[in-house]
Amino acid sequence: MDVKQFSNKVDFVQIVKLKGKVKTNISGSIDFMACNDRECLPPANQKFSIAVQ
């Protein structure tokens, strides 16, 4: 399993190109787990939806 580690803050950027001037939604989900120097929270999945106009 490929596991990445980020400290304090991270930004993930995805460029999206639309084929025309249409209103649409982009949706997906992200799996994550948060840890400190002693323990980790259980893995979680967060769904999202972004309106593109």
mmJSON file of the N, C-alpha and C atoms, coordinates in Angstrom:
{"data_MODEL":{"atom_site":{
"group_PDB":["ATOM","ATOM","ATOM","ATOM","ATOM","ATOM","ATOM","ATOM","ATOM","ATOM","ATOM","ATOM","ATOM","ATOM","ATOM","ATOM","ATOM","ATOM","ATOM","ATOM","ATOM","ATOM","ATOM","ATOM","ATOM","ATOM","ATOM","ATOM","ATOM","ATOM","ATOM","ATOM","ATOM","ATOM","ATOM","ATOM","ATOM","ATOM","ATOM","ATOM","ATOM","ATOM","ATOM","ATOM","ATOM","ATOM","ATOM","ATOM","ATOM","ATOM","ATOM","ATOM","ATOM","ATOM","ATOM","ATOM","ATOM","ATOM","ATOM","ATOM","ATOM","ATOM","ATOM","ATOM","ATOM","ATOM","ATOM","ATOM","ATOM","ATOM","ATOM","ATOM","ATOM","ATOM","ATOM","ATOM","ATOM","ATOM","ATOM","ATOM","ATOM","ATOM","ATOM","ATOM","ATOM","ATOM","ATOM","ATOM","ATOM","ATOM","ATOM","ATOM","ATOM","ATOM","ATOM","ATOM","ATOM","ATOM","ATOM","ATOM","ATOM","ATOM","ATOM","ATOM","ATOM","ATOM","ATOM","ATOM","ATOM","ATOM","ATOM","ATOM","ATOM","ATOM","ATOM","ATOM","ATOM","ATOM","ATOM","ATOM","ATOM","ATOM","ATOM","ATOM","ATOM","ATOM","ATOM","ATOM","ATOM","ATOM","ATOM","ATOM","ATOM","ATOM","ATOM","ATOM","ATOM","ATOM","ATOM","ATOM","ATOM","ATOM","ATOM","ATOM","ATOM","ATOM","ATOM","ATOM","ATOM","ATOM","ATOM","ATOM","ATOM","ATOM","ATOM","ATOM","ATOM","ATOM","ATOM"],
"id":[1,2,3,4,5,6,7,8,9,10,11,12,13,14,15,16,17,18,19,20,21,22,23,24,25,26,27,28,29,30,31,32,33,34,35,36,37,38,39,40,41,42,43,44,45,46,47,48,49,50,51,52,53,54,55,56,57,58,59,60,61,62,63,64,65,66,67,68,69,70,71,72,73,74,75,76,77,78,79,80,81,82,83,84,85,86,87,88,89,90,91,92,93,94,95,96,97,98,99,100,101,102,103,104,105,106,107,108,109,110,111,112,113,114,115,116,117,118,119,120,121,122,123,124,125,126,127,128,129,130,131,132,133,134,135,136,137,138,139,140,141,142,143,144,145,146,147,148,149,150,151,152,153,154,155,156,157,158,159],
"type_symbol":["N","C","C","N","C","C","N","C","C","N","C","C","N","C","C","N","C","C","N","C","C","N","C","C","N","C","C","N","C","C","N","C","C","N","C","C","N","C","C","N","C","C","N","C","C","N","C","C","N","C","C","N","C","C","N","C","C","N","C","C","N","C","C","N","C","C","N","C","C","N","C","C","N","C","C","N","C","C","N","C","C","N","C","C","N","C","C","N","C","C","N","C","C","N","C","C","N","C","C","N","C","C","N","C","C","N","C","C","N","C","C","N","C","C","N","C","C","N","C","C","N","C","C","N","C","C","N","C","C","N","C","C","N","C","C","N","C","C","N","C","C","N","C","C","N","C","C","N","C","C","N","C","C","N","C","C","N","C","C"],
"label_atom_id":["N","CA","C","N","CA","C","N","CA","C","N","CA","C","N","CA","C","N","CA","C","N","CA","C","N","CA","C","N","CA","C","N","CA","C","N","CA","C","N","CA","C","N","CA","C","N","CA","C","N","CA","C","N","CA","C","N","CA","C","N","CA","C","N","CA","C","N","CA","C","N","CA","C","N","CA","C","N","CA","C","N","CA","C","N","CA","C","N","CA","C","N","CA","C","N","CA","C","N","CA","C","N","CA","C","N","CA","C","N","CA","C","N","CA","C","N","CA","C","N","CA","C","N","CA","C","N","CA","C","N","CA","C","N","CA","C","N","CA","C","N","CA","C","N","CA","C","N","CA","C","N","CA","C","N","CA","C","N","CA","C","N","CA","C","N","CA","C","N","CA","C","N","CA","C","N","CA","C","N","CA","C","N","CA","C"],
"label_alt_id":[null,null,null,null,null,null,null,null,null,null,null,null,null,null,null,null,null,null,null,null,null,null,null,null,null,null,null,null,null,null,null,null,null,null,null,null,null,null,null,null,null,null,null,null,null,null,null,null,null,null,null,null,null,null,null,null,null,null,null,null,null,null,null,null,null,null,null,null,null,null,null,null,null,null,null,null,null,null,null,null,null,null,null,null,null,null,null,null,null,null,null,null,null,null,null,null,null,null,null,null,null,null,null,null,null,null,null,null,null,null,null,null,null,null,null,null,null,null,null,null,null,null,null,null,null,null,null,null,null,null,null,null,null,null,null,null,null,null,null,null,null,null,null,null,null,null,null,null,null,null,null,null,null,null,null,null,null,null,null],
"label_comp_id":["MET","MET","MET","ASP","ASP","ASP","VAL","VAL","VAL","LYS","LYS","LYS","GLN","GLN","GLN","PHE","PHE","PHE","SER","SER","SER","ASN","ASN","ASN","LYS","LYS","LYS","VAL","VAL","VAL","ASP","ASP","ASP","PHE","PHE","PHE","VAL","VAL","VAL","GLN","GLN","GLN","ILE","ILE","ILE","VAL","VAL","VAL","LYS","LYS","LYS","LEU","LEU","LEU","LYS","LYS","LYS","GLY","GLY","GLY","LYS","LYS","LYS","VAL","VAL","VAL","LYS","LYS","LYS","THR","THR","THR","ASN","ASN","ASN","ILE","ILE","ILE","SER","SER","SER","GLY","GLY","GLY","SER","SER","SER","ILE","ILE","ILE","ASP","ASP","ASP","PHE","PHE","PHE","MET","MET","MET","ALA","ALA","ALA","CYS","CYS","CYS","ASN","ASN","ASN","ASP","ASP","ASP","ARG","ARG","ARG","GLU","GLU","GLU","CYS","CYS","CYS","LEU","LEU","LEU","PRO","PRO","PRO","PRO","PRO","PRO","ALA","ALA","ALA","ASN","ASN","ASN","GLN","GLN","GLN","LYS","LYS","LYS","PHE","PHE","PHE","SER","SER","SER","ILE","ILE","ILE","ALA","ALA","ALA","VAL","VAL","VAL","GLN","GLN","GLN"],
"label_asym_id":["A","A","A","A","A","A","A","A","A","A","A","A","A","A","A","A","A","A","A","A","A","A","A","A","A","A","A","A","A","A","A","A","A","A","A","A","A","A","A","A","A","A","A","A","A","A","A","A","A","A","A","A","A","A","A","A","A","A","A","A","A","A","A","A","A","A","A","A","A","A","A","A","A","A","A","A","A","A","A","A","A","A","A","A","A","A","A","A","A","A","A","A","A","A","A","A","A","A","A","A","A","A","A","A","A","A","A","A","A","A","A","A","A","A","A","A","A","A","A","A","A","A","A","A","A","A","A","A","A","A","A","A","A","A","A","A","A","A","A","A","A","A","A","A","A","A","A","A","A","A","A","A","A","A","A","A","A","A","A"],
"label_entity_id":["1","1","1","1","1","1","1","1","1","1","1","1","1","1","1","1","1","1","1","1","1","1","1","1","1","1","1","1","1","1","1","1","1","1","1","1","1","1","1","1","1","1","1","1","1","1","1","1","1","1","1","1","1","1","1","1","1","1","1","1","1","1","1","1","1","1","1","1","1","1","1","1","1","1","1","1","1","1","1","1","1","1","1","1","1","1","1","1","1","1","1","1","1","1","1","1","1","1","1","1","1","1","1","1","1","1","1","1","1","1","1","1","1","1","1","1","1","1","1","1","1","1","1","1","1","1","1","1","1","1","1","1","1","1","1","1","1","1","1","1","1","1","1","1","1","1","1","1","1","1","1","1","1","1","1","1","1","1","1"],
"label_seq_id":[1,1,1,2,2,2,3,3,3,4,4,4,5,5,5,6,6,6,7,7,7,8,8,8,9,9,9,10,10,10,11,11,11,12,12,12,13,13,13,14,14,14,15,15,15,16,16,16,17,17,17,18,18,18,19,19,19,20,20,20,21,21,21,22,22,22,23,23,23,24,24,24,25,25,25,26,26,26,27,27,27,28,28,28,29,29,29,30,30,30,31,31,31,32,32,32,33,33,33,34,34,34,35,35,35,36,36,36,37,37,37,38,38,38,39,39,39,40,40,40,41,41,41,42,42,42,43,43,43,44,44,44,45,45,45,46,46,46,47,47,47,48,48,48,49,49,49,50,50,50,51,51,51,52,52,52,53,53,53],
"pdbx_PDB_ins_code":[null,null,null,null,null,null,null,null,null,null,null,null,null,null,null,null,null,null,null,null,null,null,null,null,null,null,null,null,null,null,null,null,null,null,null,null,null,null,null,null,null,null,null,null,null,null,null,null,null,null,null,null,null,null,null,null,null,null,null,null,null,null,null,null,null,null,null,null,null,null,null,null,null,null,null,null,null,null,null,null,null,null,null,null,null,null,null,null,null,null,null,null,null,null,null,null,null,null,null,null,null,null,null,null,null,null,null,null,null,null,null,null,null,null,null,null,null,null,null,null,null,null,null,null,null,null,null,null,null,null,null,null,null,null,null,null,null,null,null,null,null,null,null,null,null,null,null,null,null,null,null,null,null,null,null,null,null,null,null],
"Cartn_x":[0.855,0.0,0.899,0.601,1.343,0.68,1.382,0.832,1.646,0.975,1.618,1.386,2.339,2.231,2.401,1.519,1.573,1.459,2.22,2.188,1.605,0.839,0.248,-0.8,-0.427,-1.389,-0.978,-1.98,-1.723,-2.892,-2.599,-3.62,-3.502,-4.611,-4.665,-5.422,-4.849,-5.443,-5.688,-6.875,-7.205,-7.794,-7.203,-7.712,-8.779,-9.921,-11.042,-11.363,-11.43,-11.799,-13.151,-14.077,-15.4,-15.428,-16.25,-16.328,-17.205,-17.897,-18.767,-19.225,-20.041,-20.567,-21.816,-21.593,-22.691,-22.529,-23.636,-23.599,-23.559,-22.664,-22.526,-22.002,-21.969,-21.423,-20.261,-19.255,-18.149,-18.259,-18.285,-18.415,-17.392,-17.107,-16.151,-16.062,-15.009,-14.79,-13.289,-12.936,-11.535,-11.449,-10.462,-10.176,-8.993,-9.11,-8.033,-7.96,-6.834,-6.632,-5.742,-6.071,-5.303,-4.579,-3.309,-2.488,-1.747,-1.394,-0.448,0.745,1.569,2.774,2.487,1.222,0.901,-0.114,-1.066,-2.143,-2.736,-3.536,-4.225,-5.728,-6.483,-7.928,-8.219,-9.352,-9.689,-9.821,-9.522,-9.689,-11.123,-11.286,-12.614,-12.727,-13.957,-14.248,-15.182,-14.835,-15.657,-16.065,-17.377,-17.876,-17.974,-17.831,-17.963,-18.629,-19.192,-19.811,-19.596,-19.106,-18.816,-19.597,-20.371,-21.122,-20.186,-20.161,-19.344,-20.297,-20.105,-20.997,-20.225],
"Cartn_y":[-1.171,0.0,1.232,2.172,3.433,4.435,4.815,5.723,7.015,8.14,9.459,10.083,10.893,11.578,13.064,13.861,15.318,15.881,16.914,17.528,18.929,19.306,20.634,20.969,21.159,21.579,21.027,20.674,20.235,20.679,21.064,21.414,20.451,19.867,19.019,19.791,19.918,20.723,19.84,19.93,19.213,20.217,20.328,21.221,20.473,21.127,20.537,21.435,20.849,21.602,21.1,22.042,21.696,21.895,21.105,21.184,22.327,22.978,24.087,24.813,25.83,26.581,25.882,24.918,24.164,24.181,24.135,24.001,22.512,22.126,20.716,20.584,19.379,19.081,18.116,18.306,17.368,16.733,15.415,14.735,13.619,13.249,12.18,11.909,11.223,10.95,10.877,11.07,10.996,10.124,9.248,8.417,9.028,9.128,9.753,9.177,9.446,9.051,10.109,10.532,11.555,10.921,11.313,10.764,11.887,11.628,12.491,11.632,12.078,11.314,10.073,9.872,8.731,7.77,8.279,7.418,7.948,7.096,7.47,7.276,8.154,7.97,6.898,6.219,5.211,5.874,5.129,5.689,6.14,7.191,7.732,8.018,8.098,8.412,9.61,10.654,11.862,12.094,12.114,12.413,13.921,14.383,15.814,16.021,17.197,17.606,19.104,19.505,20.907,21.344,22.412,22.948,23.808,23.523,24.288,25.059,26.38,27.216,27.958],
"Cartn_z":[0.0,0.0,0.0,-0.857,-0.921,0.019,1.088,2.091,2.081,1.982,2.015,3.382,3.812,5.098,4.871,5.478,5.396,6.798,7.095,8.422,8.342,9.354,9.529,8.481,7.213,6.202,4.843,4.033,2.665,1.794,0.559,-0.422,-1.596,-1.983,-3.164,-4.237,-5.42,-6.489,-7.703,-8.284,-9.511,-10.497,-11.666,-12.708,-13.499,-13.696,-14.424,-15.604,-16.804,-18.0,-18.476,-18.691,-19.197,-20.703,-21.388,-22.847,-23.329,-22.461,-22.827,-21.586,-21.786,-20.643,-20.127,-19.273,-18.672,-17.163,-16.47,-15.018,-14.7,-13.842,-13.488,-12.066,-11.575,-10.251,-10.396,-9.593,-9.494,-8.123,-8.089,-6.796,-6.701,-5.48,-5.23,-3.752,-3.368,-1.951,-1.694,-0.446,-0.029,1.22,1.235,2.403,3.138,4.463,5.231,6.631,7.283,8.664,9.309,10.508,11.22,12.408,12.566,13.652,14.369,15.615,16.332,16.721,17.627,17.974,18.833,19.273,20.124,19.535,18.748,18.271,16.968,16.314,15.076,15.246,14.632,14.57,13.527,13.634,12.619,11.239,10.177,8.829,8.605,7.807,7.52,6.026,5.556,4.163,4.158,3.396,3.327,1.878,1.622,0.281,0.1,-1.149,-1.43,-2.772,-2.941,-4.2,-4.36,-5.532,-5.801,-7.034,-6.904,-8.04,-8.895,-10.2,-11.152,-12.048,-12.098,-12.917,-13.965],
"occupancy":[1.0,1.0,1.0,1.0,1.0,1.0,1.0,1.0,1.0,1.0,1.0,1.0,1.0,1.0,1.0,1.0,1.0,1.0,1.0,1.0,1.0,1.0,1.0,1.0,1.0,1.0,1.0,1.0,1.0,1.0,1.0,1.0,1.0,1.0,1.0,1.0,1.0,1.0,1.0,1.0,1.0,1.0,1.0,1.0,1.0,1.0,1.0,1.0,1.0,1.0,1.0,1.0,1.0,1.0,1.0,1.0,1.0,1.0,1.0,1.0,1.0,1.0,1.0,1.0,1.0,1.0,1.0,1.0,1.0,1.0,1.0,1.0,1.0,1.0,1.0,1.0,1.0,1.0,1.0,1.0,1.0,1.0,1.0,1.0,1.0,1.0,1.0,1.0,1.0,1.0,1.0,1.0,1.0,1.0,1.0,1.0,1.0,1.0,1.0,1.0,1.0,1.0,1.0,1.0,1.0,1.0,1.0,1.0,1.0,1.0,1.0,1.0,1.0,1.0,1.0,1.0,1.0,1.0,1.0,1.0,1.0,1.0,1.0,1.0,1.0,1.0,1.0,1.0,1.0,1.0,1.0,1.0,1.0,1.0,1.0,1.0,1.0,1.0,1.0,1.0,1.0,1.0,1.0,1.0,1.0,1.0,1.0,1.0,1.0,1.0,1.0,1.0,1.0,1.0,1.0,1.0,1.0,1.0,1.0],
"B_iso_or_equiv":[0.0,0.0,0.0,0.0,0.0,0.0,0.0,0.0,0.0,0.0,0.0,0.0,0.0,0.0,0.0,0.0,0.0,0.0,0.0,0.0,0.0,0.0,0.0,0.0,0.0,0.0,0.0,0.0,0.0,0.0,0.0,0.0,0.0,0.0,0.0,0.0,0.0,0.0,0.0,0.0,0.0,0.0,0.0,0.0,0.0,0.0,0.0,0.0,0.0,0.0,0.0,0.0,0.0,0.0,0.0,0.0,0.0,0.0,0.0,0.0,0.0,0.0,0.0,0.0,0.0,0.0,0.0,0.0,0.0,0.0,0.0,0.0,0.0,0.0,0.0,0.0,0.0,0.0,0.0,0.0,0.0,0.0,0.0,0.0,0.0,0.0,0.0,0.0,0.0,0.0,0.0,0.0,0.0,0.0,0.0,0.0,0.0,0.0,0.0,0.0,0.0,0.0,0.0,0.0,0.0,0.0,0.0,0.0,0.0,0.0,0.0,0.0,0.0,0.0,0.0,0.0,0.0,0.0,0.0,0.0,0.0,0.0,0.0,0.0,0.0,0.0,0.0,0.0,0.0,0.0,0.0,0.0,0.0,0.0,0.0,0.0,0.0,0.0,0.0,0.0,0.0,0.0,0.0,0.0,0.0,0.0,0.0,0.0,0.0,0.0,0.0,0.0,0.0,0.0,0.0,0.0,0.0,0.0,0.0],
"pdbx_formal_charge":[null,null,null,null,null,null,null,null,null,null,null,null,null,null,null,null,null,null,null,null,null,null,null,null,null,null,null,null,null,null,null,null,null,null,null,null,null,null,null,null,null,null,null,null,null,null,null,null,null,null,null,null,null,null,null,null,null,null,null,null,null,null,null,null,null,null,null,null,null,null,null,null,null,null,null,null,null,null,null,null,null,null,null,null,null,null,null,null,null,null,null,null,null,null,null,null,null,null,null,null,null,null,null,null,null,null,null,null,null,null,null,null,null,null,null,null,null,null,null,null,null,null,null,null,null,null,null,null,null,null,null,null,null,null,null,null,null,null,null,null,null,null,null,null,null,null,null,null,null,null,null,null,null,null,null,null,null,null,null],
"auth_seq_id":[1,1,1,2,2,2,3,3,3,4,4,4,5,5,5,6,6,6,7,7,7,8,8,8,9,9,9,10,10,10,11,11,11,12,12,12,13,13,13,14,14,14,15,15,15,16,16,16,17,17,17,18,18,18,19,19,19,20,20,20,21,21,21,22,22,22,23,23,23,24,24,24,25,25,25,26,26,26,27,27,27,28,28,28,29,29,29,30,30,30,31,31,31,32,32,32,33,33,33,34,34,34,35,35,35,36,36,36,37,37,37,38,38,38,39,39,39,40,40,40,41,41,41,42,42,42,43,43,43,44,44,44,45,45,45,46,46,46,47,47,47,48,48,48,49,49,49,50,50,50,51,51,51,52,52,52,53,53,53],
"auth_comp_id":["MET","MET","MET","ASP","ASP","ASP","VAL","VAL","VAL","LYS","LYS","LYS","GLN","GLN","GLN","PHE","PHE","PHE","SER","SER","SER","ASN","ASN","ASN","LYS","LYS","LYS","VAL","VAL","VAL","ASP","ASP","ASP","PHE","PHE","PHE","VAL","VAL","VAL","GLN","GLN","GLN","ILE","ILE","ILE","VAL","VAL","VAL","LYS","LYS","LYS","LEU","LEU","LEU","LYS","LYS","LYS","GLY","GLY","GLY","LYS","LYS","LYS","VAL","VAL","VAL","LYS","LYS","LYS","THR","THR","THR","ASN","ASN","ASN","ILE","ILE","ILE","SER","SER","SER","GLY","GLY","GLY","SER","SER","SER","ILE","ILE","ILE","ASP","ASP","ASP","PHE","PHE","PHE","MET","MET","MET","ALA","ALA","ALA","CYS","CYS","CYS","ASN","ASN","ASN","ASP","ASP","ASP","ARG","ARG","ARG","GLU","GLU","GLU","CYS","CYS","CYS","LEU","LEU","LEU","PRO","PRO","PRO","PRO","PRO","PRO","ALA","ALA","ALA","ASN","ASN","ASN","GLN","GLN","GLN","LYS","LYS","LYS","PHE","PHE","PHE","SER","SER","SER","ILE","ILE","ILE","ALA","ALA","ALA","VAL","VAL","VAL","GLN","GLN","GLN"],
"auth_asym_id":["A","A","A","A","A","A","A","A","A","A","A","A","A","A","A","A","A","A","A","A","A","A","A","A","A","A","A","A","A","A","A","A","A","A","A","A","A","A","A","A","A","A","A","A","A","A","A","A","A","A","A","A","A","A","A","A","A","A","A","A","A","A","A","A","A","A","A","A","A","A","A","A","A","A","A","A","A","A","A","A","A","A","A","A","A","A","A","A","A","A","A","A","A","A","A","A","A","A","A","A","A","A","A","A","A","A","A","A","A","A","A","A","A","A","A","A","A","A","A","A","A","A","A","A","A","A","A","A","A","A","A","A","A","A","A","A","A","A","A","A","A","A","A","A","A","A","A","A","A","A","A","A","A","A","A","A","A","A","A"],
"auth_atom_id":["N","CA","C","N","CA","C","N","CA","C","N","CA","C","N","CA","C","N","CA","C","N","CA","C","N","CA","C","N","CA","C","N","CA","C","N","CA","C","N","CA","C","N","CA","C","N","CA","C","N","CA","C","N","CA","C","N","CA","C","N","CA","C","N","CA","C","N","CA","C","N","CA","C","N","CA","C","N","CA","C","N","CA","C","N","CA","C","N","CA","C","N","CA","C","N","CA","C","N","CA","C","N","CA","C","N","CA","C","N","CA","C","N","CA","C","N","CA","C","N","CA","C","N","CA","C","N","CA","C","N","CA","C","N","CA","C","N","CA","C","N","CA","C","N","CA","C","N","CA","C","N","CA","C","N","CA","C","N","CA","C","N","CA","C","N","CA","C","N","CA","C","N","CA","C","N","CA","C","N","CA","C","N","CA","C"],
"pdbx_PDB_model_num":[1,1,1,1,1,1,1,1,1,1,1,1,1,1,1,1,1,1,1,1,1,1,1,1,1,1,1,1,1,1,1,1,1,1,1,1,1,1,1,1,1,1,1,1,1,1,1,1,1,1,1,1,1,1,1,1,1,1,1,1,1,1,1,1,1,1,1,1,1,1,1,1,1,1,1,1,1,1,1,1,1,1,1,1,1,1,1,1,1,1,1,1,1,1,1,1,1,1,1,1,1,1,1,1,1,1,1,1,1,1,1,1,1,1,1,1,1,1,1,1,1,1,1,1,1,1,1,1,1,1,1,1,1,1,1,1,1,1,1,1,1,1,1,1,1,1,1,1,1,1,1,1,1,1,1,1,1,1,1]
}}}
